[in-house]
Amino acid sequence: MADDACLFLLPARHPLIGAPFAAVGELECRETPAVQGWLHAHGVSASSELVRILPAETEAIIPEDAERLPVPLSPEETIRVQQACAPRSVTDIESELLDFRDTTRERESLVHRALTAGIPAPRIAQLTGLDPREIGRLTQG
């Protein structure tokens, strides 16, 4: 594995770019001492909306003042990161939210993706049946 992606901390008041680290699902690098140490050093958790990931080939769009950490990914993980960073329509995500009622797999990831796509928390609650307080808890880092 090479450095196939870059974790970074989104600076305050910066437009959202990349995907939330939590939205790409489990990555092998997440439990490495390097990533754990980097998160700890910056006082954030892996589920924080400020912890973002981008494929290495798009690293140029990361703000200059952002703290960053190159990370290795498997080929399958690289595809998941690329898909998580690709623009998705609100309709697609709302469809996933409706399907959520039938499953609870990757709940946190789905909620993060929906919020990133601009779907307001009340709409997420309406589509999923989740309590709005639960949505708030899932998004706190």
Accessible surface in RSA format (square Angstrom, percent):
REM  Atomic radii and reference values for relative SASA: ProtOr
REM  Chains: A
REM  Algorithm: Lee & Richards
REM  Probe-radius: 1.40
REM  Slices: 20
REM RES _ NUM      All-atoms   Total-Side   Main-Chain    Non-polar    All polar
REM                ABS   REL    ABS   REL    ABS   REL    ABS   REL    ABS   REL
RES MET A   1   145.75  75.5  60.42  40.0  85.33 203.2  71.36  60.7  74.39  98.6
RES ALA A   2    66.25  60.9  54.35  83.9  11.91  27.1  63.34  89.2   2.92   7.7
RES ASP A   3    85.09  59.6  66.46  66.1  18.63  44.1  17.29  40.7  67.81  67.6
RES ASP A   4    36.63  25.7  31.76  31.6   4.87  11.5   5.77  13.6  30.86  30.8
RES ALA A   5     1.37   1.3   0.00   0.0   1.37   3.1   0.00   0.0   1.37   3.6
RES CYS A   6     1.08   0.8   1.08   1.2   0.00   0.0   1.04   2.6   0.03   0.0
RES LEU A   7     0.00   0.0   0.00   0.0   0.00   0.0   0.00   0.0   0.00   0.0
RES PHE A   8     0.00   0.0   0.00   0.0   0.00   0.0   0.00   0.0   0.00   0.0
RES LEU A   9    25.78  14.4  24.54  17.6   1.23   3.1  24.54  17.2   1.23   3.3
RES LEU A  10     8.11   4.5   3.57   2.6   4.54  11.4   3.57   2.5   4.54  12.2
RES PRO A  11    28.54  20.8  16.04  14.6  12.50  45.4  27.38  22.6   1.16   7.2
RES ALA A  12    76.60  70.4  49.10  75.8  27.50  62.6  54.69  77.0  21.90  58.0
RES ARG A  13   234.17  98.3 183.28  93.4  50.88 121.1  92.63 126.6 141.53  85.8
RES HIS A  14    61.62  33.7  47.04  32.7  14.58  37.3  31.50  32.5  30.12  35.0
RES PRO A  15    97.22  70.9  83.56  76.2  13.66  49.7  96.41  79.6   0.82   5.1
RES LEU A  16    92.30  51.4  65.61  46.9  26.69  67.1  65.69  46.1  26.61  71.6
RES ILE A  17    34.75  19.8  28.26  21.1   6.49  15.6  34.75  25.0   0.00   0.0
RES GLY A  18    17.55  21.6   0.00   N/A  17.55  21.6   0.78   2.1  16.77  37.6
RES ALA A  19     1.15   1.1   0.53   0.8   0.62   1.4   1.15   1.6   0.00   0.0
RES PRO A  20     2.02   1.5   2.02   1.8   0.00   0.0   2.02   1.7   0.00   0.0
RES PHE A  21     1.89   0.9   1.37   0.8   0.52   1.4   1.37   0.8   0.52   1.5
RES ALA A  22     8.84   8.1   3.03   4.7   5.81  13.2   3.03   4.3   5.81  15.4
RES ALA A  23     5.60   5.1   0.28   0.4   5.31  12.1   0.28   0.4   5.31  14.1
RES VAL A  24     6.94   4.6   0.00   0.0   6.94  16.7   4.59   4.0   2.36   6.4
RES GLY A  25    17.44  21.5   0.00   N/A  17.44  21.5  16.18  44.4   1.26   2.8
RES GLU A  26   123.72  71.0 112.46  85.1  11.26  26.8  67.52 130.6  56.20  45.9
RES LEU A  27     4.77   2.7   0.21   0.2   4.56  11.5   1.65   1.2   3.13   8.4
RES GLU A  28   118.68  68.1 100.60  76.1  18.09  43.1  48.39  93.6  70.29  57.4
RES CYS A  29     3.31   2.5   0.92   1.0   2.39   5.6   2.76   7.0   0.55   0.6
RES ARG A  30    43.19  18.1  43.19  22.0   0.00   0.0   1.57   2.1  41.62  25.2
RES GLU A  31   123.04  70.6 103.72  78.5  19.32  46.0  56.17 108.6  66.87  54.6
RES THR A  32    48.39  34.4  45.72  46.4   2.67   6.4  46.10  61.9   2.29   3.5
RES PRO A  33   119.78  87.3 105.83  96.5  13.95  50.7 113.44  93.7   6.34  39.4
RES ALA A  34    66.11  60.8  47.70  73.6  18.41  41.9  60.72  85.5   5.39  14.3
RES VAL A  35     1.78   1.2   1.78   1.6   0.00   0.0   1.78   1.5   0.00   0.0
RES GLN A  36    76.56  42.8  72.75  53.2   3.82   9.1  30.44  64.8  46.12  35.0
RES GLY A  37    37.19  45.9   0.00   N/A  37.19  45.9  33.14  90.9   4.05   9.1
RES TRP A  38    26.83  10.8  20.18   9.8   6.66  15.6  22.65  12.1   4.18   6.8
RES LEU A  39     8.82   4.9   8.82   6.3   0.00   0.0   8.82   6.2   0.00   0.0
RES HIS A  40   154.82  84.6 139.72  97.1  15.10  38.6  92.81  95.6  62.01  72.2
RES ALA A  41    80.74  74.2  41.68  64.3  39.06  88.9  51.01  71.8  29.73  78.8
RES HIS A  42    61.52  33.6  36.06  25.1  25.46  65.1  23.91  24.6  37.62  43.8
RES GLY A  43    67.93  83.8   0.00   N/A  67.93  83.8  36.56 100.3  31.37  70.3
RES VAL A  44    34.99  23.0  18.67  16.9  16.33  39.3  26.67  23.2   8.33  22.6
RES SER A  45    45.15  38.2  36.24  48.4   8.91  20.5  42.72  91.0   2.42   3.4
RES ALA A  46    11.56  10.6   7.71  11.9   3.85   8.8   7.71  10.9   3.85  10.2
RES SER A  47    19.97  16.9  19.39  25.9   0.57   1.3   8.97  19.1  11.00  15.4
RES SER A  48    13.30  11.2  12.47  16.6   0.83   1.9   4.20   8.9   9.10  12.7
RES GLU A  49    44.98  25.8  41.68  31.5   3.30   7.8  37.56  72.7   7.42   6.1
RES LEU A  50    83.98  46.8  83.98  60.1   0.00   0.0  83.98  59.0   0.00   0.0
RES VAL A  51     0.00   0.0   0.00   0.0   0.00   0.0   0.00   0.0   0.00   0.0
RES ARG A  52     0.04   0.0   0.04   0.0   0.00   0.0   0.00   0.0   0.04   0.0
RES ILE A  53     0.00   0.0   0.00   0.0   0.00   0.0   0.00   0.0   0.00   0.0
RES LEU A  54     6.39   3.6   6.39   4.6   0.00   0.0   6.39   4.5   0.00   0.0
RES PRO A  55     6.76   4.9   6.45   5.9   0.31   1.1   6.76   5.6   0.00   0.0
RES ALA A  56    37.17  34.2  27.93  43.1   9.23  21.0  28.04  39.5   9.12  24.2
RES GLU A  57   122.94  70.6  82.90  62.7  40.03  95.3  66.78 129.2  56.16  45.9
RES THR A  58    51.25  36.5  47.04  47.7   4.22  10.0  51.25  68.8   0.00   0.0
RES GLU A  59    58.07  33.3  57.33  43.4   0.75   1.8  13.36  25.8  44.72  36.5
RES ALA A  60   102.70  94.4  62.66  96.7  40.05  91.1  75.50 106.3  27.20  72.1
RES ILE A  61    99.51  56.6  81.47  60.7  18.05  43.5  88.51  63.7  11.01  29.9
RES ILE A  62     7.05   4.0   0.00   0.0   7.05  17.0   0.00   0.0   7.05  19.1
RES PRO A  63    17.38  12.7   5.94   5.4  11.44  41.6  17.38  14.4   0.00   0.0
RES GLU A  64   176.26 101.2 146.58 110.9  29.68  70.7  60.94 117.9 115.33  94.2
RES ASP A  65   111.07  77.8  80.06  79.7  31.01  73.3  49.50 116.5  61.57  61.4
RES ALA A  66     8.92   8.2   0.00   0.0   8.92  20.3   1.26   1.8   7.66  20.3
RES GLU A  67    89.64  51.5  86.45  65.4   3.20   7.6  16.86  32.6  72.78  59.4
RES ARG A  68    85.86  36.1  66.46  33.9  19.40  46.2  34.50  47.2  51.36  31.1
RES LEU A  69    35.17  19.6  35.17  25.2   0.00   0.0  35.17  24.7   0.00   0.0
RES PRO A  70    70.58  51.4  60.03  54.7  10.55  38.3  60.03  49.6  10.55  65.6
RES VAL A  71     1.72   1.1   1.72   1.6   0.00   0.0   1.72   1.5   0.00   0.0
RES PRO A  72    46.52  33.9  45.29  41.3   1.23   4.5  45.29  37.4   1.23   7.6
RES LEU A  73     2.80   1.6   0.39   0.3   2.41   6.1   0.39   0.3   2.41   6.5
RES SER A  74    23.43  19.8  23.43  31.3   0.00   0.0  19.13  40.7   4.30   6.0
RES PRO A  75   111.03  80.9 102.54  93.5   8.49  30.8 109.69  90.6   1.34   8.3
RES GLU A  76    95.55  54.9  91.59  69.3   3.97   9.4  65.32 126.3  30.24  24.7
RES GLU A  77     8.47   4.9   8.47   6.4   0.00   0.0   2.96   5.7   5.51   4.5
RES THR A  78    28.21  20.1  28.19  28.6   0.03   0.1  25.46  34.2   2.75   4.2
RES ILE A  79    94.24  53.6  94.24  70.2   0.00   0.0  94.24  67.9   0.00   0.0
RES ARG A  80    66.89  28.1  63.46  32.3   3.43   8.2  42.82  58.5  24.07  14.6
RES VAL A  81     0.48   0.3   0.48   0.4   0.00   0.0   0.48   0.4   0.00   0.0
RES GLN A  82    70.67  39.5  64.04  46.8   6.63  15.8  22.96  48.9  47.71  36.2
RES GLN A  83   113.11  63.2 107.83  78.8   5.28  12.6  41.17  87.6  71.94  54.6
RES ALA A  84    24.96  22.9   3.94   6.1  21.01  47.8   7.97  11.2  16.99  45.0
RES CYS A  85    36.11  27.3   9.36  10.4  26.75  62.9  10.91  27.6  25.20  27.2
RES ALA A  86    48.56  44.7  37.69  58.2  10.87  24.7  43.02  60.6   5.54  14.7
RES PRO A  87   136.13  99.2 104.30  95.1  31.83 115.7 116.03  95.8  20.10 124.9
RES ARG A  88    87.59  36.8  60.42  30.8  27.17  64.7  30.73  42.0  56.85  34.5
RES SER A  89    57.66  48.7  43.08  57.5  14.58  33.6  49.55 105.5   8.11  11.4
RES VAL A  90    69.17  45.5  65.56  59.3   3.61   8.7  65.56  57.0   3.61   9.8
RES THR A  91   102.59  73.0 100.10 101.5   2.49   5.9  66.74  89.6  35.85  54.2
RES ASP A  92    75.41  52.8  70.75  70.4   4.66  11.0  12.03  28.3  63.38  63.2
RES ILE A  93     4.01   2.3   4.01   3.0   0.00   0.0   4.01   2.9   0.00   0.0
RES GLU A  94    36.68  21.1  36.68  27.8   0.00   0.0   5.60  10.8  31.09  25.4
RES SER A  95    56.60  47.8  53.40  71.3   3.21   7.4  24.64  52.5  31.97  44.8
RES GLU A  96    49.92  28.7  47.15  35.7   2.77   6.6  29.91  57.8  20.02  16.3
RES LEU A  97     0.00   0.0   0.00   0.0   0.00   0.0   0.00   0.0   0.00   0.0
RES LEU A  98    92.63  51.6  85.86  61.4   6.77  17.0  86.06  60.4   6.56  17.7
RES ASP A  99    83.69  58.6  82.45  82.1   1.24   2.9  23.24  54.7  60.45  60.3
RES PHE A 100    14.38   7.2  11.41   7.1   2.98   7.8  12.63   7.7   1.76   5.0
RES ARG A 101   137.84  57.9 102.48  52.2  35.36  84.2  45.62  62.3  92.23  55.9
RES ASP A 102   130.81  91.6  94.47  94.0  36.35  85.9  35.07  82.5  95.74  95.5
RES THR A 103    60.94  43.3  51.62  52.3   9.32  22.2  50.91  68.4  10.04  15.2
RES THR A 104   104.65  74.4  91.13  92.4  13.51  32.2  57.91  77.8  46.74  70.7
RES ARG A 105   184.97  77.7 168.81  86.1  16.16  38.5  69.93  95.6 115.04  69.7
RES GLU A 106   104.32  59.9  83.88  63.5  20.44  48.7  41.03  79.4  63.29  51.7
RES ARG A 107    80.39  33.8  77.28  39.4   3.11   7.4   4.49   6.1  75.90  46.0
RES GLU A 108    61.58  35.4  59.35  44.9   2.23   5.3  19.73  38.2  41.85  34.2
RES SER A 109     6.73   5.7   5.52   7.4   1.21   2.8   4.84  10.3   1.89   2.6
RES LEU A 110    14.02   7.8  14.02  10.0   0.00   0.0  14.02   9.8   0.00   0.0
RES VAL A 111     0.72   0.5   0.72   0.7   0.00   0.0   0.72   0.6   0.00   0.0
RES HIS A 112     0.12   0.1   0.12   0.1   0.00   0.0   0.12   0.1   0.00   0.0
RES ARG A 113    41.54  17.4  38.61  19.7   2.94   7.0  16.69  22.8  24.85  15.1
RES ALA A 114     0.00   0.0   0.00   0.0   0.00   0.0   0.00   0.0   0.00   0.0
RES LEU A 115    50.40  28.1  36.86  26.4  13.54  34.0  37.26  26.2  13.14  35.4
RES THR A 116    43.76  31.1  25.65  26.0  18.10  43.1  26.24  35.2  17.52  26.5
RES ALA A 117    34.84  32.0   5.35   8.3  29.49  67.1  18.26  25.7  16.58  43.9
RES GLY A 118    57.30  70.7   0.00   N/A  57.30  70.7  33.34  91.5  23.96  53.7
RES ILE A 119     3.98   2.3   1.24   0.9   2.74   6.6   2.54   1.8   1.44   3.9
RES PRO A 120    80.91  59.0  70.96  64.7   9.95  36.2  80.91  66.8   0.00   0.0
RES ALA A 121    35.34  32.5  32.01  49.4   3.33   7.6  32.01  45.1   3.33   8.8
RES PRO A 122    98.83  72.0  90.68  82.7   8.16  29.6  93.17  76.9   5.67  35.2
RES ARG A 123    81.98  34.4  78.60  40.1   3.38   8.0  28.19  38.5  53.80  32.6
RES ILE A 124     0.00   0.0   0.00   0.0   0.00   0.0   0.00   0.0   0.00   0.0
RES ALA A 125    12.68  11.7   8.64  13.3   4.03   9.2   8.86  12.5   3.81  10.1
RES GLN A 126   115.17  64.4  97.31  71.1  17.86  42.5  42.83  91.2  72.34  54.9
RES LEU A 127     8.84   4.9   8.32   6.0   0.52   1.3   8.84   6.2   0.00   0.0
RES THR A 128     7.47   5.3   0.28   0.3   7.19  17.1   0.28   0.4   7.19  10.9
RES GLY A 129    53.87  66.4   0.00   N/A  53.87  66.4  22.34  61.3  31.53  70.6
RES LEU A 130    24.27  13.5  17.17  12.3   7.10  17.8  19.72  13.8   4.55  12.2
RES ASP A 131    59.31  41.5  48.95  48.7  10.36  24.5  31.16  73.3  28.16  28.1
RES PRO A 132    81.73  59.6  74.66  68.1   7.08  25.7  74.97  61.9   6.76  42.0
RES ARG A 133   192.28  80.7 178.77  91.1  13.51  32.2  89.77 122.7 102.51  62.1
RES GLU A 134    39.06  22.4  36.45  27.6   2.61   6.2  13.82  26.7  25.24  20.6
RES ILE A 135     2.13   1.2   2.13   1.6   0.00   0.0   2.13   1.5   0.00   0.0
RES GLY A 136    29.24  36.1   0.00   N/A  29.24  36.1  28.80  79.0   0.44   1.0
RES ARG A 137   138.49  58.1 128.16  65.3  10.33  24.6  69.12  94.5  69.37  42.0
RES LEU A 138    10.78   6.0   7.31   5.2   3.47   8.7   9.16   6.4   1.61   4.3
RES THR A 139    30.91  22.0  21.00  21.3   9.91  23.6   6.21   8.3  24.70  37.3
RES GLN A 140   135.04  75.5 118.29  86.4  16.75  39.9  39.94  85.0  95.09  72.1
RES GLY A 141    67.37  83.1   0.00   N/A  67.37  83.1  13.97  38.3  53.40 119.6
END  Absolute sums over single chains surface
CHAIN  1 A     7628.4       6001.3       1627.1       4398.0       3230.4
END  Absolute sums over all chains
TOTAL          7628.4       6001.3       1627.1       4398.0       3230.4
